[in-house]
Amino acid sequence: MNIFQTLNWHAGRRPEKPAVCDKDRCLNFQELVDMTQGIAARLDGDGIGFGERVVILSDNCIETIAFLHATALTGCIMVPANTRYAADELRFLLEDSASALVLFGTAHRDLLNAALEGLATKPRTAEIGDYCATPTAAAIADWREHKGFEHADYGCIATDDVAMLIYTSGTTSRPKGAMLTHGNLLWNSINYIMESELHHTHSAIVATPLFHISGFGVLHGPLLHAGGTLFIIDRFSSEAVTGALKTFLPSHLFLVSAMWVKMTEDEGFLAQTYPETTFISTAAGPLSEARQTSIRDQFPNAEFGWGYGMTESCVTTIKSQRTAELEGHPGTLGYGWRHVQYRLVDEAGTVLEPIGNSGELQVRGPVVFKGYWNNEEATAEAIIDGGWLKSGDLFRFDEDGFAYFIGRSKDMVKTGGENVAAQEVEQAVIRCPGVLDAAAFGVPDDHLGEMLCVAIETVAEANLSETAVRDFCRTQLAGFKVPKRVHFVDALPRSSSDKPQKFKLTEMFK
């Protein structure tokens, strides 16, 4: 089973229904299937076969959606590359994945050329729009006849075959290629369709980058699987999303929290409401109550949801679906989904009763990835005890089964003999008026072991002082959790996936 099979099914049932659109084009389901089969025919002709890797270095585009579905027809593996990579980071991905082909957007030609310098073995390259252009009906018919009915309609892969290599952000080490299978993608879609009640009448804006699992896995891939319609924004901006909200009128909108921050600072977005949208959601970081209120005000008819997941679990494993769930369980990220198992373990690996305890969250089920590409040691560290995936995140559950994120198990500051979760401090600091974003970290200290510090980005024209921030934190946190030092920065150092790099903050301020 694979996602192309469902795409082809929709083409048979509702061929003229819009499937994927952008500002210039709109492909119905039959046209998207044609593009997908054309890509498969081109790959076959170029000898890109089962198991071979193809890097996609492009802004969001229809071709990327089609290419992912084409992996089911050839067995090749798609490797989406972060367009914000530096040349050496992209070079590492090309070397590590040993890709045979790179499809690139013209805006990233210079980055690719710089990354190719010094490579002993260079992959073939092609511009993605040219390579994926839909062939003639006669060419598709020839390919179908050559491959046969079953292959052309159902694909050539097994459920456990790898569809994608998504490289993790690597905030503390070199990125690792997470192998996501066709089964992972299929079960992620099933989970979303069932839990979020997705329907072929629904629609969504795709503004999160397709080189992250959130771009395809959170809502968008599942909604297309359900027969809905996607509107693709090539690169996020608050102006682009606002324009799409006004013209496309989506039923669903997912943005990561950093994107919502930018939206709530855009006067154009705030100048009107969007009553057609019925579900909005976020993930990947805290949002202040003021920002959440602002977002809800702009979508008067929408439920507001939160979510949690990771690349290695093919994205979401915990999610809230209704505003009332968040209001009735303040601080929750949601509840566990029915096709995923959960457990909490302590530092010694002992499994804990979930109610009344906190520990590292581990999950098991058909969404758990196959492992890290060419890295058996890291795979054995991540997947243990018959399939349990270690999240590295600390959680607790309440009596109703709702989950609460405490922090990264390794993102702890040990100060004065107490372990303080950096995430808890950050969630408090970001609620302080005038704070745009924050990162808590430790620096070596002779007396405390580590001194708890926080680096802050402020909103424009905010007049904040260290004393004001610390006084605010005292209303939110126990005394030992209040940062001893507050540092104001123009911008937090970030990885290519926009995560704060705390090791750099420690170096800057130690």
N, C-alpha and C positions, 0 to 999 in steps of 0.2 A: 504494500500500500504506500502511496505517496501523494504529494499535493498536486502534481500534474493531473492525476486521474480525476480528482474533483474538479479542477479547472476545465478539463475536457467535458466532464459531465454537464457543467453549467453551459458550456458552448452548445451542447446538444439540446438542453432544455430551454435556454433563453439566449440564443446566439446574438441578438441585437441589443441586449442590455449592456449599458456602459460598465466596463470593468475597471479600467485605469485611465485617468486623465491627468494632464498637466495644463499649463497656461496656453499651450499651442495645439494640443492633440487630445483626442478622446477615443480610446480603443474599446470596442465591445468585446464580449467574451470570445467570439469566434476569431476576431482579429488578434486578440492576445494569444490564443492557441496557435494561430498561424505564425506569429512572430516566434513563439516558443519552438515550434517544430522547425522553423527556418534556421534558428540558432543551432538546433541539434544537427540539422543537415550540414551546416557549415562546419561544425566541430568534427563531425564524422569525416567530411571531406579533407579536413586538415590533420586527420589522424590523432585528434585529442580524444582519447578513449577512457575506458573505465579506470577510475582511481587517479587520473591525472588532474593536477591543480591548475586552475585559471584564476588569476588575480583580477579583481575589478577595482579600478582606481578612478572613481567618478563621483560627482555629486549625485544626489537622488535623481533617478530617471526611470522611465517605463522599462527601458532595456534591462536594468538590473532585476526588476521583478520577473520579467520573462526569462532571463538567464537562470535564475534560481529554479524555476520550474523545469527548465531544459536539462538540469542535472539528472532528473529522473529518466530522461530519454537516452542519455549517453553514459551515465555513471560517473561523469567527471565531477570534480569537487570545486565549488566556488569559494574563493578566498577574498572577501571584501576587505579592502585596505583603507585605513583611516586617511582621509585627504589632508588632515592636519599634521601628518607625520613630517618629521625632518627627513632629509635624504638618507641618513644613516639608519634611521628606524625602518624606512621602507626597504632599504637594502637588506636589512636583517630578515624582514618578512619574506623577501624574494629568495634569499639563500635558504632560510629554514624550511619554507614550503616547497622548495625546488620546483617552482611553477613552470609549466611549459608555455604559457601564454599570459600576456597582460593586456586587458582591454581598458583603455583610459579615456577620460574626458579631456577635451582639448585644453581646458583650463589647467590641467595638471601635467601637461607634456614636459615642462621644464623640471618639475619634481621627479618625474620618472627618469628622465635622461640623467639627472644628477645621481639618482640611486643606482642606475645601471653601470655607472663608472666604477671600475674596480671589480666587478663581478667576473668570476672565472668562466661561468657558463651563463650566457644571457638568454632569457626567454624571448620568444617572438612577441611582437607588440602590434596592436591595431587600435584604431579609434573606435570606441564602443558603438557610436551611432552607425558607422559604416558596416561594422561587423554584424550587427544585429538587425540590419534593415530587413523588413519582411520580404521574402522572395515571392516570385510569381506563383499563382495557383498551380501551374504545371510543374514547377520545381518541387513544391510540397507534395503533389501527387506522385511524382517520381520517387521521392524519398520514402513516402508511405508504402509504395509498392515494393521498394527495395527492402525496407525494414519489416514489413508485415503488419497485419492488423493489430495483433496484441501489443507489439512493441510501440507502435505509433499512438495507441490509445491508452495504454496502461504503464508504459515504461519498461525499463530493463533492470530495475534495481530490487534489492531486498530491503525489508524494513530497517535492518541494522546497518545498511550501507551508509557511508558518510556523504552528506549533502554539502556541508559548509565547514570551513575552518575559520573560526572567528578568533582573532588574536586579542588576548586580554590586555588591559591597559598598561600593566607593568609599572606601577607607581614605585615599587621597591626593587624590581628586577626586570630582566628582559621579558618581553611578552611571551606567552605560551599560546599555541594554537589549539583552541578547544574544538574537538571533533563533534559536531552535531549531526545526527543521523536523520534520514527521512522519517523514521518513526518518531524521533523527538519532535520534529516540526508538526507531524500529523497529530500527535497527542496534545501538543500545545494548542493547536487549533480546536481540537475537541473540547479541551478544558474551557477555553474562552467562549466557544459557541454555547456550551451548556451553562456555564456560570454567569456569563454576561448576557445570555439570551440574544445572541446576535442573529440577524435575519437578513434575507436578501434585499429587503427594502432599506437597510441601513447604509450609511456612507460615512467616510472619515477623511480627514486631512492627514497626509503623511509629511510631517515636518521634521521628525527626528531622523538622524542620518541612518541610511541603510547599511553602513559599515558597522553599526552596533546591532546587537540582537534586539534592542528595544525598537529599532526602526522597522523590522519586519515582524518580530515575534509578539510585541505588545499591541494587541488589537488588530493591526493592519493585515498581517497574513491571515489570521483567523477570520477577519471580516470578509476578505476576498474568498476564502474557503467557503464561507456561508453564502456567497453569491452577491455580496454587497459591492459598492463602488468606492474606489480610492481616488483622491485628488493629491497628486504628488507635488510638493514644493521642493525645488532643487536644492536650496540651501536656506536654513532657517533665518528669518528676520521677523520681528514683530509686525512690520509693515506687510510682509508677504502673507503671514497668517491672518491678519486682520482683513486684508483684501480677499482672501479665499473664504473667510467666514461670511463675508457679505455677498459673494458671487456664487459660491458652491453650496452654501447652506447645509453643512454637514450635520448629521445626527450625532456623531461622536467626535471627540477631540482628545487626544493624549499628547501631553508635552511633559518633558522632564522638568523638575523644579526650577533649574536654572533658566529654562525658557520662560516659565511662568513669571519669574522675577522680572525679566525683560518686558513681558507683556504688560504687567501691572505698572510699568513706568512709562508706557507709551500712551500719550494723550489721545492719539487716534483710536486706539483700542478701547480706551475708557470712555470715549465720547458717545458710545451707543451700546445697546444690548443685542443679544443674539438668541432670540426666543426659539429658533428652529432647532438648536442643539439640545439634545436631551440627556447626554451623558458626557462628562468631562472627568479626566483623571490625571494623576501624576505619580512620580516615583523618583528615586535616586537622590533624595536630599530633603532636608526640612524646609518648610515654608512657615513664615510667621502667621499668626491668627489674622492680623490685619490684611495680609496678602490673600489668604484664603477667603476672607469675607469679600474682598474686592473682586476676586475671581467669580465667586458665586453671584454677586450682584450683576455681573455682566451676562450671566447665563441664568435667567430667572426660572427657566423650565427644566434645568438640567440637574440630574443627580451628580454628586461629587464623590469620586472614589480615589483610593490610594492603593499602592501595590508594592510588592517586594519580590525580588528574584535575582538571578545571576546568570551570566552567560552559560555556565556549566549546567544549569537546570533548564536550558532553553527558555530562559527568562522567567516569567511569573510563576510563583508557587503559593503566594499569599496575596489576597486582594480583598478590599472592601468594594461593594457595589452601590451603596446607597449613602446619601448624606446622613440619614438618621443613624446608620451604623457608626459613623465617626463621632457624631454628637453624643450617642449613647455610650460610647467607649472611647473617651478622649485619649488621644495619643496612639491609638491602634493603627496598624497598617492593614488590618483585615483578618480574614480567617483562612484556614487551609482548604485547598480544593480537594474534591472527592477522589481524584485519581492520583493523589500524591500522599505518601506516608511521611509522618513527622516524628522526631524525637529530640529531646534535649539531653546533652551529656555534660558532665563536669570536666575539670582539667585532667582528671585521672582516666577519663573515658567511661565512667560509670553512667549508665542510663538513669535519668531522673524522672520522677513523676512530673508531668507537665504543669499541673496546677500547684502554685505556691513556690515554684522553684525557677531559677534562671540558669541558663547554660547555653552551650553552643548548639545552634539549630543544625540538625542533619535531616536530609530528605532522601526519599527513595521512591522510584517509580519510573514509568516509561519516558519521562521528560529528562531524566538524568543522562548527561552526555556520555560518549563512548570513552573519552579520555583525552589526554594531551598528545598532540602530534609528535611522534618520535621522542617521547619523554615518558618512559615507563616509570621512572622514579617519582616524578611529579604526579602521575596518574595514581600510583599506589598510595601516595600521601593523601590524595583528594577523595578517592573512593575506597571505602573500607567495609569490612564485616558483611560481605554479601550484597554490596550495592548501595550502601549508605554514602551519600555525598556530604562532605564536611563543608559547611558554609563559611566558617570562620567568623560568624556573627552571633552575638549573644542576644537571646530572646527570652521572654516569659509569656505565658498564656494565662488568660483569666478564666473564670468559671464558665463563661459562655463560648470559649474556644477562640476568642480573639487574641491575636498575637501582637506583642509590643517589642519593638526593636530597642535594645539597650546600647549596643555599640559593637565595634569590631573586637573580636577576642584578642587580637594583637594590637589594636589601636587603643591601648590603655596607658595611662600615665600613673606610675607608682610614686606617690608623693607623701612623705611623712608616714610611710607604712600603710597608706590607703591606696587601693586601686580605683582610679577614676576613669570612667568611659568617656573618651573624647567626644563621642556623639552626643551624650547627655549634656555636656557643657556647651557644645555648639548649638543645640536646640534651644537652650536657654538664652545664649548671647544673641541669636538671630531674632529673638522676640523683642530685643531692646530697640526702641524707636531710633531710626537713623542708621541701623546696621543693614548692610546689603548682603554680606556673606561673611562667614567666619570659619576658622580652622583652629582647633585646639591641639596643642602638642606639648611635649616636655623638653626641657633642657637640663643638662647635668647640674646638680647642686650639691655642695658638700654637706649641707645640713638636712636637706629633704630627700636626697637621692635623685629625684627629678623635681624641677620647679614647673608647675602647671602654668602655661602661657596660652594666650589666644591672639591670633592675628586677624584683623578685621578690615574688610572693605566697607566703606560707608557710602550712603546715597549722596548724590550731589548736594553740596551746600549744607550738609549735616554738621552740626557743631557739637561734636562728642569729645569727651575727655576720658582719660583712663579711670578717673574716680567715678564718673557717671556710669560707666559700663560696669565697674565692680560693684557699685551700690545697687544697680539693677539686678545683677546676678545674685546678690544676697537675698533678694526677694524670691528667687527661683530655686536656689540650690543650697545644700548644706555648706557650712563654712569652708570645709576642706576642699570643696569642689569649685570654689570661686577662684578664678585665675589670679595668680600672684602678679603677673605682668600682662598688660594689654598693649599690643603693637598695632599701630595703624599703617596700612600698606595701600599703595595705589592699586595693586592687583595681587592676588594670591598666586604663587607659582603653581602651575597646573600641568598635568600630563596632556598628551594629545587627545585623550578622551574627556578632558575638562575636570579631572579630579584633582583636588589640592595635593601637592607633593610636600608632605610634612617633613620629610628628611631635609628638604631644602630650607624650610623654616627653622628647623633645629640648627642647621649650619649658620643661617643668617643671624640668629639671635642668641646663640649659646655664649 
